[in-house]
């Protein structure tokens, strides 16, 4: 019966290996060279083993005496040994290296000890070599599955992140020259032709085109770009020729930052991975010593204390079975693979998670704290009104734009946009920013104050409150009130949907922190369904408020902060997990964050939480499956109920099931 089962499995392995080799050949790169080589070894070993199964021991006995005594027995052994080395030579080599490096107890040592022991027993008893080779064969099949699964998730990420440009086009003497992107300095003009990747972040100075940003944002629809638009590296130019003035060096560009995040993601391990690593270091030596005790103690007790036969063969066989069952491959392989696949699945959706530890924290997040500007709103401010002005509208805008000319704040950009031309900064002097209040400067010798009502109170200048909702920029010239400018931000189209999705995902509380006026903040929070809102906060106040919320949260619940600005970097670092907007967010925010949303879509936050929850569920399923089957089979093996074939299932079978379960993390359902 056992031979029928093993023959059926061998035929299945041969068919599978042949099919996968055929598919790999057709797809031209579906597998790595190493994986194809291993498949050939599996195919050859299975075929030889299947052939040897049809040659009985009696067939080989007919050779006895033709060459030398017991020739058939040794010919049979040589054929099985050759088959064993075809499939197991690399495992034996790794086991020997482990012993030489004093790192003995790993899965290679367990497999080598178990299979060599089984071969030795077969030689001693002139029995079957099938079990030893079958254990090594099916172990290698399991290892191949694991390697293919890791390769698949790596390919998914590498295809997604296949954005590293090989060159940048620079126009010299009327001709395009391809240069290394590292050689292109800030302020250089590069040319990107249709079909080429944008190598460096910059601003389009001429041309218009459609951009494929799917590798960065997960968004399938192309984005239109024209002169004056900012463009980030990594996207693909689809139609027109673009000339781009670079604003960053290649090493600081979006493409380099993304690649660095992905490459370093696996170095940050979760608590579950750390537990498994520590568990394996204790578990593996423990089972090796247990197997040794199982091989020696019962026979000695039977022989010395009970007066029975030692039955060394029986107990050594049980110990070898125990060793095969105990191999912790399913845990050691599937847990990191689950997290790696989870990071790969998130990356396909334009969500970059910097490490598996952050994926684990995301799944425990119950408090979501948002910055307002650029996170829930588009950060696109427009001048919507000028009230109580003592000058002409254009003059008031001119003074405001010149005073704010040194600032990169979205409000400053909206004032310069309303001004309509590049401010002449030679007209401006003595610029002084009062954090959270506004700007003081001299424009053409006139003292200009531009800021909120707190600035006016600070300067003891009477001002007029505005009846409209928006950001109010009060203006004073030489200490006299000159009117105010109303600037409004636009709520992101999917911001309300994002808040609802988070609540459906089990979020206990949503909070918004902003430096904006209370009136504006309350209106935005009310329209989006935010639970709590805190307004008129300075950057330091945001950190303090997050610390308060961290003290208030219950149990193991985690707090996440979502932001995009430079002033959000301290808060992103202080929260349990920081989430940054990657498309328009500042470099400081992206550096400080643990998760980056490449298309600034707040709905992706709920998707990231769902991905992390699914990943953790799969991790726990694999832990329960692996440990449950392991311990049950270890007990059965110790008492002699489990044979080597059950040991193969407990090791390789469970590993394959756990790996296939882990691969599910790659597939993300749409919200």
NUPA-528415 format. One record per residue (C-alpha): x, y, z. Coordinates in pm, 1 decimal, decimal comma, always signed. Each point is the difference from the previous one (the first is absolute). Layout:
% NUPA-528415
SITE|X|Y|Z
...
END
This chain:
% NUPA-528415
SITE|+0,0|+0,0|+0,0
SITE|+281,0|+238,7|+94,3
SITE|+179,4|-75,1|-326,5
SITE|-318,3|+76,8|-196,6
SITE|-35,9|+334,0|+179,8
SITE|+363,8|+94,4|-50,2
SITE|-11,7|-105,8|-367,9
SITE|-309,5|+214,5|-50,3
SITE|+173,4|+296,1|+162,4
SITE|+310,2|-53,3|-214,3
SITE|-207,0|-3,8|-318,5
SITE|-175,6|+321,0|+116,0
SITE|+336,6|+165,8|+71,2
SITE|+134,7|-101,0|-343,5
SITE|-310,3|+136,4|-173,5
SITE|+13,9|+324,5|+200,3
SITE|+371,0|+53,5|-63,0
SITE|-33,1|-67,6|-374,2
SITE|-297,5|+238,7|-27,2
SITE|+174,6|+278,0|+190,8
SITE|+316,2|-41,4|-208,6
SITE|-211,0|+26,1|-315,8
SITE|-178,9|+311,6|+128,0
SITE|+327,9|+159,1|+108,6
SITE|+148,0|-60,3|-344,4
SITE|-301,0|+154,3|-174,4
SITE|-14,2|+301,3|+229,1
SITE|+375,1|+56,5|-38,2
SITE|+85,1|+88,7|+355,6
SITE|-296,4|-126,4|+198,0
SITE|+256,0|-158,8|+234,2
SITE|+357,0|+75,1|+92,5
SITE|+286,2|-216,2|-127,0
SITE|+40,8|-144,7|+351,0
SITE|-369,4|-95,1|+14,2
SITE|+15,2|-165,2|-342,6
SITE|+310,3|-196,2|+103,7
SITE|-174,4|-119,6|+315,6
SITE|-304,8|-105,7|-201,9
SITE|+225,2|-205,7|-227,8
SITE|+154,5|-165,2|+308,0
SITE|-347,2|-73,4|+141,5
SITE|-109,1|-141,1|-335,4
SITE|+313,2|-218,7|-34,4
SITE|-15,1|-127,7|+360,0
SITE|-370,8|-82,0|-27,1
SITE|+46,1|-184,2|-329,4
SITE|+298,3|-203,9|+130,3
SITE|-177,5|-80,0|+326,0
SITE|-313,1|-104,0|-187,3
SITE|+209,2|-225,9|-224,9
SITE|+179,3|-157,0|+296,7
SITE|-335,6|-73,1|+162,9
SITE|-77,9|-243,5|-280,8
SITE|+326,3|-186,3|+60,8
SITE|-39,7|-224,5|+304,5
SITE|+279,4|-101,2|+238,2
SITE|-27,6|-350,1|-152,0
SITE|+95,3|+139,5|-341,0
SITE|+323,2|+137,6|+144,4
SITE|+77,1|-323,9|+187,6
SITE|+40,3|-168,7|-336,8
SITE|+323,3|+199,8|-38,9
SITE|+149,5|-160,7|+313,1
SITE|+309,0|-200,7|-85,4
SITE|+30,7|+128,7|-358,8
SITE|+241,5|+276,8|+100,1
SITE|+67,2|-50,8|+371,3
SITE|-197,0|-123,8|+305,3
SITE|-317,9|+202,7|+70,3
SITE|+55,1|+195,5|-324,8
SITE|-374,3|+51,4|-53,0
SITE|-43,4|+150,9|+345,5
SITE|+278,7|+253,8|-57,0
SITE|-107,0|+83,8|-356,7
SITE|-350,3|+67,3|+132,4
SITE|+145,3|+219,5|+276,0
SITE|+220,9|+190,3|-249,5
SITE|-298,9|+80,9|-224,2
SITE|-209,4|+126,4|+291,3
SITE|+299,5|+192,3|+138,0
SITE|+56,0|+171,8|-336,7
SITE|-368,0|+98,7|-4,8
SITE|+31,2|+126,6|+357,7
SITE|+298,6|+220,2|-89,1
SITE|-177,0|+143,2|-306,5
SITE|-277,1|+139,6|+217,5
SITE|+184,2|+60,6|+327,2
SITE|+359,9|+105,9|-65,6
SITE|-68,7|+369,2|+71,0
SITE|-177,0|-78,6|+329,4
SITE|+296,3|-215,2|+110,2
SITE|+244,8|+276,2|-97,0
SITE|-197,7|+261,1|+199,5
SITE|-17,0|-233,9|+300,6
SITE|+379,6|-50,0|-8,7
SITE|+58,5|+376,8|-28,0
SITE|-234,1|+53,8|+294,9
SITE|+201,5|-244,8|+209,9
SITE|+327,2|+166,9|-107,1
SITE|-140,7|+343,2|+92,7
SITE|-134,4|-134,2|+332,4
SITE|-357,1|+71,2|-105,6
SITE|-106,9|-360,1|+8,1
SITE|-368,3|-1,0|+78,3
SITE|-194,4|+98,8|-308,5
SITE|-234,5|-171,7|-246,2
SITE|+292,4|-111,9|-220,0
SITE|+155,7|-187,3|+293,9
SITE|-335,5|-157,7|+88,0
SITE|-56,4|-120,8|-358,1
SITE|+357,7|-126,0|-38,7
SITE|-6,3|-187,4|+334,8
SITE|-342,7|-154,4|-64,7
SITE|+70,9|-114,8|-356,6
SITE|+355,9|-124,2|+62,2
SITE|-131,9|-190,7|+301,6
SITE|-278,6|-152,7|-208,8
SITE|+254,9|-101,5|-268,4
SITE|+222,4|-156,7|+266,3
SITE|-293,4|-199,5|+139,5
SITE|-87,2|-120,9|-351,2
SITE|+361,2|-113,7|-56,4
SITE|+8,2|-178,7|+336,0
SITE|-328,8|-179,4|-59,9
SITE|+37,2|-31,1|-379,7
SITE|-338,2|+174,1|+0,0
SITE|-165,6|+278,5|-197,9
SITE|+189,9|+319,0|-90,2
SITE|-322,6|+156,5|-122,1
SITE|-79,5|+184,8|+323,6
SITE|+334,4|+182,0|+21,1
SITE|-19,2|+122,9|-360,0
SITE|-371,1|+78,9|+22,5
SITE|+57,2|+219,6|+308,6
SITE|+273,6|+197,6|-180,2
SITE|-198,3|+16,3|-325,2
SITE|-319,3|+133,9|+152,0
SITE|+197,4|+237,5|+221,5
SITE|+158,6|+145,2|-315,0
SITE|-343,9|+21,5|-162,9
SITE|-115,4|+203,1|+302,3
SITE|+311,1|+219,2|-16,7
SITE|-62,3|+56,9|-369,3
SITE|-357,2|+110,9|+70,6
SITE|+128,3|+236,1|+265,8
SITE|+266,4|+142,5|-233,2
SITE|-250,5|+41,8|-280,4
SITE|-245,1|+175,8|+233,2
SITE|+265,9|+242,7|+125,5
SITE|+114,4|+53,8|-357,8
SITE|-355,1|+72,4|-108,3
SITE|-49,7|+262,4|+270,2
SITE|+342,6|+148,3|-75,7
SITE|-85,5|+11,6|-370,6
SITE|-329,8|+170,5|+76,3
SITE|+185,7|+264,5|+197,9
SITE|+286,7|+29,9|-246,4
SITE|-240,9|+30,0|-294,4
SITE|-193,7|+257,5|+195,4
SITE|+323,4|+173,7|+92,8
SITE|+158,4|-38,7|-343,9
SITE|+36,6|+374,1|-3,5
SITE|+371,6|+50,5|+38,7
SITE|+101,6|+192,2|-312,3
SITE|+315,1|-108,7|-178,5
SITE|+73,5|+343,4|-146,7
SITE|-109,1|+361,6|-38,5
SITE|-9,5|+187,4|-331,6
SITE|+190,5|+329,5|-2,8
SITE|-1,9|+221,9|-309,8
SITE|+349,1|+108,7|-106,6
SITE|+86,7|+172,5|-327,4
SITE|-344,0|-81,6|-140,0
SITE|+36,1|-371,7|+75,3
SITE|-134,2|-217,6|+280,4
SITE|+263,3|-170,9|+212,3
SITE|-75,3|-277,8|+245,8
SITE|+172,5|+59,7|+332,9
SITE|-10,9|-167,7|+340,0
SITE|-285,0|+157,1|+204,0
SITE|+247,3|+46,6|+288,9
SITE|+193,7|+244,4|-219,3
SITE|-296,6|+235,3|-52,3
SITE|+5,2|+297,8|+237,9
SITE|-288,8|+202,5|+139,2
SITE|-127,7|+257,1|-249,8
SITE|+106,2|-202,0|-306,2
SITE|-245,1|-47,6|-287,6
SITE|-58,6|-360,7|-103,1
SITE|-205,7|-137,5|-288,4
SITE|-239,5|-291,2|+45,1
SITE|-128,1|-158,9|-319,2
SITE|-316,7|-212,1|-41,0
SITE|+42,0|-343,4|+159,1
SITE|+283,2|+109,3|+230,9
SITE|-0,3|+16,9|+378,6
SITE|+30,1|+336,7|+168,9
SITE|+341,2|-31,7|+170,6
SITE|-1,0|+297,9|+239,8
SITE|-261,3|+216,5|+172,8
SITE|-53,8|+341,8|-156,0
SITE|-231,1|+254,9|-164,0
SITE|-110,6|-25,9|-363,1
SITE|+134,2|+302,1|-191,2
SITE|-141,7|-98,2|-337,7
SITE|-220,0|-267,2|-152,8
SITE|-313,5|-185,1|+103,2
SITE|-60,6|-372,5|+41,4
SITE|-192,7|-278,2|+167,4
SITE|+186,9|-169,7|+284,1
SITE|-33,4|-361,0|+109,9
SITE|+30,5|+18,2|+380,9
SITE|-131,4|-350,6|+73,7
SITE|+334,3|-126,4|+133,6
SITE|+2,5|+282,1|+254,6
SITE|-363,0|+45,1|+96,3
SITE|-182,9|-315,4|-111,6
SITE|-225,4|+229,6|-207,6
SITE|-70,3|-150,3|-341,8
SITE|-121,9|+321,9|-167,4
SITE|+271,1|+219,9|-154,6
SITE|+58,8|+348,9|+139,6
SITE|+24,3|+300,6|-228,9
SITE|+301,3|+228,3|+48,2
SITE|+92,1|+332,4|-157,3
SITE|+254,1|+280,8|+30,0
SITE|+21,0|+133,8|+354,8
SITE|-111,0|-328,5|+162,8
SITE|+217,5|-180,6|+250,9
SITE|+100,1|-349,3|-109,0
SITE|+146,2|-280,7|+208,7
SITE|+250,7|-260,8|-109,0
SITE|-110,0|-355,7|-64,2
SITE|-306,9|+70,7|-213,6
SITE|+4,6|-78,0|-372,7
SITE|-44,7|+262,9|-269,6
SITE|-260,5|-134,3|-243,7
SITE|-57,8|+256,1|-276,2
SITE|+181,0|+333,6|-42,1
SITE|+361,6|+110,1|+42,8
SITE|+59,5|+172,4|+335,6
SITE|+276,4|+234,7|+104,8
SITE|+41,2|-5,8|+376,5
SITE|+199,5|+229,3|+224,3
SITE|+127,6|-216,3|+285,6
SITE|-76,5|+107,5|+356,9
SITE|+185,3|-281,7|+178,5
SITE|+307,5|-211,3|-42,7
SITE|-59,5|-360,5|-107,5
SITE|+84,8|-137,9|+346,1
SITE|-270,2|+220,4|+156,0
SITE|-263,8|-59,0|-267,6
SITE|-322,3|-191,4|+56,4
SITE|+122,5|-305,5|-193,4
SITE|+310,0|-38,0|+219,9
SITE|-197,5|+48,1|+321,1
SITE|-258,9|-262,2|-100,3
SITE|+263,0|-256,1|-95,0
SITE|+180,3|+59,3|+328,1
SITE|-324,6|-47,6|+196,0
SITE|-81,8|-328,4|-175,5
SITE|+354,6|-137,4|+18,6
SITE|+20,5|+66,4|+374,5
SITE|-355,3|-109,0|+86,7
SITE|+95,6|-358,8|+83,1
SITE|+267,8|+112,9|+249,2
SITE|-263,1|+128,6|+243,9
SITE|-148,0|-312,4|+154,8
SITE|-333,8|-31,8|+175,5
SITE|-42,8|-141,4|+350,4
SITE|-141,8|-318,8|-154,1
SITE|+313,7|-46,8|-212,6
SITE|+227,5|+68,5|+297,2
SITE|-195,7|-255,2|+204,8
SITE|+36,7|-264,9|-273,1
SITE|+375,4|+67,5|-34,3
SITE|+52,6|-33,5|+377,0
SITE|-232,5|-302,7|+13,5
SITE|+196,2|-179,5|-275,4
SITE|+332,7|+61,4|+178,0
SITE|-128,7|-172,2|+314,4
SITE|-229,8|-253,7|-167,8
SITE|+247,9|-152,6|-247,5
SITE|+271,7|-100,5|+252,7
SITE|-271,4|-122,6|+237,8
SITE|-147,1|-242,2|-255,3
SITE|+346,7|-119,2|-106,9
SITE|+87,3|-93,2|+358,2
SITE|-349,0|-150,9|+43,3
SITE|+53,2|-217,1|-309,4
SITE|+338,5|-112,5|+134,5
SITE|-161,1|-86,5|+333,2
SITE|-276,9|-189,8|-183,0
SITE|+260,3|-205,5|-187,6
SITE|+210,1|-86,6|+308,9
SITE|-202,8|+4,5|+321,5
SITE|-289,8|-243,0|-76,1
SITE|+232,9|-276,7|-132,2
SITE|+231,0|+41,4|+300,7
SITE|-294,7|-9,5|+242,2
SITE|-141,8|-308,7|-174,9
SITE|+339,6|-173,9|+5,2
SITE|+133,9|+95,4|+344,9
SITE|-310,5|+40,4|+215,5
SITE|-270,5|-208,8|-166,9
SITE|+206,8|-292,4|-128,0
SITE|-149,7|+32,2|-348,7
SITE|+166,8|+24,8|-340,0
SITE|+122,1|+352,9|-77,6
SITE|-168,5|+24,4|-342,8
SITE|+253,9|+261,0|-110,5
SITE|-134,9|+8,0|-356,4
SITE|-355,7|+77,9|+113,6
SITE|+101,7|+288,5|+224,9
SITE|+254,4|+146,6|-241,7
SITE|-271,2|-4,8|-268,4
SITE|-237,7|+179,0|+238,7
SITE|+269,8|+257,8|+79,7
SITE|+62,4|+62,8|-370,6
SITE|-374,2|+38,6|-58,9
SITE|-10,5|+239,4|+295,7
SITE|+279,9|+207,2|-160,3
SITE|-180,5|+30,0|-333,6
SITE|-327,6|+98,5|+167,4
SITE|+171,2|+259,2|+220,0
SITE|+150,7|+207,1|-284,3
SITE|-144,5|+353,0|+54,9
SITE|-8,7|+91,7|-371,1
SITE|-369,5|+89,6|-12,4
SITE|+43,0|+261,2|+273,1
SITE|+343,4|+134,4|-93,0
SITE|-94,0|+38,1|-367,2
SITE|-370,4|+88,1|-8,5
SITE|-9,6|+275,7|+264,0
SITE|+258,8|+233,5|-162,6
SITE|-146,4|-93,2|-340,4
SITE|-349,3|+105,6|+117,0
SITE|+128,0|+343,3|+100,7
SITE|+209,3|+32,3|-315,6
SITE|-302,6|-87,9|-213,0
SITE|-210,7|+248,3|+199,9
SITE|+251,6|+276,6|-73,9
SITE|-4,3|-107,3|-367,7
SITE|-381,3|+3,9|-12,7
SITE|-7,4|+348,0|+156,8
SITE|+265,1|+124,7|-245,6
SITE|-218,1|-106,5|-292,1
SITE|-264,2|+237,4|+136,0
SITE|+241,4|+293,5|+26,6
SITE|+49,1|-45,4|+376,4
SITE|+363,1|-27,5|+108,9
SITE|+46,5|-161,9|+341,6
SITE|+354,3|+43,8|+130,7
SITE|+9,8|-325,4|+197,5
SITE|-201,5|-297,0|+119,6
SITE|-2,7|+145,0|+353,1
SITE|-205,9|+292,7|-132,8
SITE|-234,4|-241,4|-177,1
SITE|-62,5|-164,9|+336,6
SITE|-60,6|+337,1|+172,8
SITE|-241,1|+106,8|-277,8
SITE|-221,1|-298,7|+76,3
SITE|-28,6|+119,5|+363,3
SITE|-77,6|+365,2|-82,5
SITE|-320,7|+129,3|+159,3
SITE|+69,3|+376,4|+17,9
SITE|+52,4|+191,7|-325,5
SITE|+127,2|+357,9|+26,7
SITE|+5,7|+217,7|-313,0
SITE|+172,9|+319,1|-94,4
SITE|-241,1|+209,8|-206,6
SITE|+183,0|+187,1|-274,3
SITE|+129,4|-229,7|-275,4
SITE|-134,4|-306,8|+178,2
SITE|-378,2|+35,4|+15,9
SITE|+2,8|+308,1|-222,1
SITE|+180,4|+42,1|-330,0
SITE|+232,7|+268,6|+131,9
SITE|-100,2|+203,7|-304,6
SITE|-83,0|+339,8|+144,0
SITE|-169,7|+268,3|-204,7
SITE|-70,9|+363,5|+75,2
SITE|-379,7|+21,9|+24,5
SITE|-48,4|+352,7|+129,7
SITE|+157,5|+328,0|+113,8
SITE|-194,8|+192,1|+264,8
SITE|+26,2|+334,9|+180,2
SITE|+300,2|+92,1|-206,9
SITE|+137,8|+355,2|+14,8
SITE|+184,7|-49,1|-330,1
SITE|-87,9|-142,8|-338,2
SITE|-35,9|-379,1|+0,4
SITE|+305,5|-47,1|-223,2
SITE|+215,2|+215,6|+227,5
SITE|-95,4|-191,9|+313,4
SITE|+72,1|-331,2|-177,4
SITE|+335,4|+139,2|-118,6
SITE|+110,6|+90,4|+352,3
SITE|-114,6|-337,3|+132,9
SITE|+174,2|-197,5|-279,0
SITE|+327,9|+191,4|+44,9
SITE|-5,6|-39,3|+379,0
SITE|-62,6|-376,4|-38,2
SITE|+248,7|-44,9|-287,9
SITE|+253,1|-191,0|+211,6
SITE|-251,7|-251,5|+135,9
SITE|-85,8|-339,3|-156,1
SITE|-329,7|-30,5|+190,2
SITE|-306,0|-76,3|-219,8
SITE|-160,8|+328,8|+108,8
SITE|+309,4|+190,0|-116,0
SITE|-16,0|-180,0|-334,9
SITE|-368,1|+93,2|-40,7
SITE|+81,2|+367,3|+64,6
SITE|+278,6|-6,4|-260,0
SITE|-238,7|-175,0|-242,5
SITE|-260,3|+275,4|+53,9
SITE|+275,5|+260,8|-53,4
SITE|+52,6|-152,6|-344,3
SITE|+373,4|+48,0|-42,5
SITE|+326,8|-88,6|+169,6
SITE|+56,8|+234,2|+297,4
SITE|+305,1|+226,7|-21,9
SITE|+173,2|-100,7|+320,0
SITE|+243,3|+291,9|-19,3
SITE|-292,4|+215,4|+115,6
SITE|-29,6|-204,5|+320,2
SITE|+219,6|+13,7|+310,3
SITE|-3,8|-78,7|+371,8
SITE|-221,8|-306,5|-42,0
SITE|-93,9|-151,9|+335,1
SITE|-237,0|-292,7|+45,4
SITE|-192,3|-32,4|+326,5
SITE|-85,5|-370,8|+18,4
SITE|-374,1|-63,5|-4,9
SITE|-76,7|+372,4|-35,6
SITE|+129,8|+138,7|-329,1
SITE|+271,3|+206,3|-171,1
SITE|+159,2|+337,5|+68,6
SITE|+201,4|+162,6|-280,4
SITE|+94,0|+328,7|-163,0
SITE|-124,5|+49,4|-356,1
SITE|+133,2|+311,5|-174,2
SITE|+81,8|+128,9|+346,6
SITE|-358,2|-46,3|+125,8
SITE|-45,7|-224,2|+305,1
SITE|-240,0|-276,3|-102,2
SITE|-167,8|-243,1|+240,5
SITE|-186,0|-295,5|-156,1
SITE|-154,0|-266,3|+221,2
SITE|-288,3|-116,5|+216,4
SITE|-186,6|+183,6|+275,5
SITE|+262,1|-113,5|+255,3
SITE|+260,1|+202,2|-191,8
SITE|-222,5|+307,4|+5,4
SITE|-53,5|-41,1|+376,5
SITE|+374,3|-48,9|+47,3
SITE|+61,8|+330,6|-181,8
SITE|-293,9|+174,7|+176,7
SITE|-162,6|+82,5|-333,3
SITE|-384,0|+15,6|-3,5
SITE|-140,8|-229,8|-270,4
SITE|-332,4|-100,4|-151,6
SITE|-123,3|-359,6|+32,8
SITE|-113,7|-168,2|-319,7
SITE|-344,6|-155,6|-39,0
SITE|+122,5|-252,2|-260,7
SITE|+148,5|-341,0|+75,8
SITE|+356,9|-41,6|-110,8
SITE|+352,9|+101,6|+89,1
SITE|+0,5|+374,0|+70,8
SITE|+321,2|+193,6|-69,4
SITE|-20,4|+333,0|+178,7
SITE|+220,5|+273,4|-147,8
SITE|+154,3|+300,7|+174,8
SITE|+221,3|+264,8|-161,2
SITE|+220,9|+213,1|+225,3
SITE|-206,2|-107,0|+299,7
SITE|-339,4|+88,0|-153,0
SITE|-260,0|-260,2|-91,4
SITE|-35,6|-29,1|-380,0
SITE|-265,7|-274,6|-37,5
SITE|+1,9|-377,1|-23,9
SITE|+26,6|-267,8|-267,7
SITE|-218,8|-313,5|+7,5
SITE|+170,2|-320,1|-113,2
SITE|-186,9|-329,6|-17,9
SITE|+127,2|-353,7|-25,8
SITE|-186,8|-278,3|-185,3
SITE|-90,7|-326,0|+174,6
SITE|+131,1|-307,6|-182,5
SITE|-278,0|-174,3|-197,5
SITE|+47,5|-332,5|+183,7
SITE|+75,3|+136,1|+348,5
SITE|-351,0|-66,2|+135,1
SITE|+5,0|-350,0|-151,3
SITE|+338,2|-57,8|+168,4
SITE|-136,1|+88,6|+345,5
SITE|-303,7|-226,8|-50,6
SITE|+224,7|-285,5|-119,6
SITE|+216,1|+36,0|+311,6
SITE|-303,0|-20,0|+227,4
SITE|-118,0|-311,1|-186,0
SITE|+349,7|-145,2|+52,7
SITE|-48,7|+30,4|+378,1
SITE|+157,7|+338,3|+75,9
SITE|-107,9|+111,0|+349,8
SITE|+76,3|+371,0|-40,9
SITE|+94,1|+241,4|-280,2
SITE|+166,4|+330,5|+91,1
SITE|+108,0|+301,9|-206,4
SITE|+284,2|+232,6|+104,9
SITE|+58,6|+327,0|-185,0
SITE|+160,0|+338,1|+36,9
SITE|-295,7|+149,7|-185,6
SITE|-271,4|+216,1|+155,0
SITE|-263,1|-170,6|+216,2
SITE|-282,6|+100,5|-231,6
SITE|+166,9|-157,8|-304,3
SITE|+111,1|-311,0|+189,0
SITE|-346,4|-61,9|+147,3
SITE|-163,8|+29,8|-342,5
SITE|+242,3|-248,8|-162,4
SITE|-26,0|-246,2|+289,5
SITE|-380,1|+18,3|+0,4
SITE|-26,2|-56,5|-375,7
SITE|+228,3|-307,3|+17,5
SITE|-141,7|-160,8|+314,0
SITE|+317,1|+39,6|+210,2
SITE|-64,9|-80,2|+369,5
SITE|+225,7|+264,1|+157,9
SITE|+175,3|+309,6|-131,1
SITE|+271,8|+219,9|+151,5
SITE|+77,6|+325,2|-180,9
SITE|+242,1|+294,9|+9,4
SITE|+287,2|-229,3|+102,5
SITE|+369,3|+76,1|-40,9
SITE|+227,3|-292,0|-106,7
SITE|+103,1|-51,7|+364,6
SITE|-368,2|-1,0|+102,5
SITE|-68,9|-284,7|-243,1
SITE|+269,5|-212,3|+163,9
SITE|-143,0|+77,9|+345,5
SITE|-352,1|-87,4|-113,9
SITE|+117,5|-333,4|-146,3
SITE|+177,4|-77,4|+327,2
SITE|-326,4|+70,8|+186,0
SITE|-189,4|-233,2|-232,9
SITE|+266,4|-269,0|+45,6
SITE|-58,0|+17,7|+375,6
SITE|-378,7|-23,1|-43,9
SITE|-14,2|-299,7|-235,7
SITE|-98,3|-336,2|+138,8
SITE|+198,5|-324,1|+34,3
SITE|+202,9|-113,6|-298,9
SITE|-177,2|+238,0|-241,4
SITE|+241,9|+196,1|-217,7
SITE|-16,2|+360,7|-118,1
SITE|+83,4|+103,1|-356,3
SITE|+65,0|+352,9|-124,0
SITE|-47,8|+98,0|-364,1
SITE|+178,3|+310,0|-130,7
SITE|+189,0|+149,5|-290,3
SITE|+183,5|+316,0|+102,4
SITE|+347,2|+70,5|+139,0
SITE|-160,2|+106,7|+327,4
SITE|-168,2|-344,4|+20,0
SITE|+331,2|-187,9|+21,6
SITE|+29,1|+19,7|+384,2
SITE|-360,1|-122,6|+41,4
SITE|+50,2|-282,6|-251,0
SITE|+299,2|-115,8|+202,7
SITE|-182,6|+30,0|+334,0
SITE|-309,7|-201,9|-97,0
SITE|-2,4|-381,5|+25,1
SITE|-2,5|+0,5|-379,0
SITE|+40,9|+292,2|-239,4
SITE|-169,4|+9,4|-341,6
SITE|+119,8|+255,0|-256,6
SITE|-140,7|+125,6|-327,5
SITE|+267,3|-90,2|-254,4
SITE|-100,1|+185,9|-317,2
SITE|-17,0|+353,8|+136,1
SITE|+140,7|-61,5|+349,3
SITE|+329,8|+150,3|+111,1
SITE|+319,2|-206,4|+6,7
SITE|+21,3|+46,9|+377,6
SITE|-349,8|-145,2|+48,2
SITE|+74,6|-298,1|-227,3
SITE|+328,4|-66,1|+184,0
SITE|-167,8|+15,0|+341,7
SITE|-300,8|-212,7|-97,1
SITE|-29,2|-377,8|+27,0
SITE|-255,1|-33,5|-282,0
SITE|-12,4|+210,0|-317,2
SITE|-307,4|+43,2|-223,4
SITE|+137,9|+60,6|-347,7
SITE|-312,6|+164,1|-147,4
SITE|-109,8|+203,0|+307,5
SITE|-337,2|-177,4|-3,3
SITE|-123,5|-19,4|+363,3
SITE|-222,1|-300,4|-88,2
SITE|+322,9|-202,1|-26,8
SITE|+40,6|+28,6|+379,8
SITE|-297,6|-231,8|+58,5
SITE|+134,9|-230,3|-272,4
SITE|+338,9|-12,4|+173,5
SITE|-171,2|-96,3|+326,8
SITE|-199,8|-274,3|-175,4
SITE|+317,9|-136,4|-163,3
SITE|+178,8|-3,6|+336,4
SITE|-295,7|-172,2|+169,1
SITE|-11,9|-268,2|-270,4
SITE|+377,3|-49,7|+24,6
SITE|-11,1|-44,8|+380,2
SITE|-292,2|-244,0|-24,8
SITE|+200,2|-212,1|-245,3
SITE|+307,0|+15,9|+228,3
SITE|-202,4|-126,9|+297,7
SITE|-165,3|-269,9|-215,6
SITE|+344,6|-124,7|-103,9
SITE|+131,1|+1,9|+358,1
SITE|-299,4|-202,9|+124,7
SITE|+15,4|-240,0|-297,2
SITE|+374,9|-58,6|+23,6
SITE|+24,5|-37,4|+377,5
SITE|-320,6|-203,0|+30,7
SITE|+99,1|-258,1|-262,3
SITE|+363,2|-3,6|+118,0
SITE|-70,9|-77,8|+364,3
SITE|-269,5|-256,6|-82,4
SITE|+232,9|-184,3|-239,3
SITE|+296,9|+26,1|+238,6
SITE|-199,4|-185,1|+265,7
SITE|-114,4|-260,9|-255,4
SITE|+357,8|-41,5|-123,9
SITE|+140,0|-41,6|+351,7
SITE|-245,2|-283,0|+82,3
SITE|+56,6|-171,3|-334,1
SITE|-337,1|+70,7|-165,7
SITE|+135,4|+246,3|-259,7
SITE|+228,9|-134,1|-271,3
SITE|+231,8|+189,0|-235,4
SITE|-282,1|+77,2|-245,5
SITE|-203,4|+179,3|+266,1
SITE|+322,9|+178,9|+94,0
SITE|+30,5|+120,4|-361,1
SITE|-353,1|+141,9|+18,8
SITE|+64,7|+161,9|+340,2
SITE|+307,9|+172,5|-141,7
SITE|-33,6|+55,8|-373,7
SITE|-377,6|-25,5|-32,3
SITE|-66,5|+255,1|+273,0
SITE|+270,3|+227,8|-142,7
SITE|-160,1|-5,8|-346,8
SITE|-345,1|+70,6|+148,1
SITE|+141,0|+287,5|+208,8
SITE|+188,0|+148,1|-298,0
SITE|-306,6|-19,1|-225,5
SITE|-203,0|+166,1|+276,6
SITE|+265,9|+274,4|+33,8
SITE|-18,3|+77,4|-372,7
SITE|-361,7|+114,4|+53,8
SITE|+144,7|+319,7|+152,3
SITE|+99,7|+106,3|-351,9
SITE|-360,8|+23,1|-115,3
SITE|-185,5|+311,2|+110,8
SITE|-374,8|+43,0|-37,0
SITE|-134,1|+333,8|-114,8
SITE|-172,9|+211,9|+261,7
END
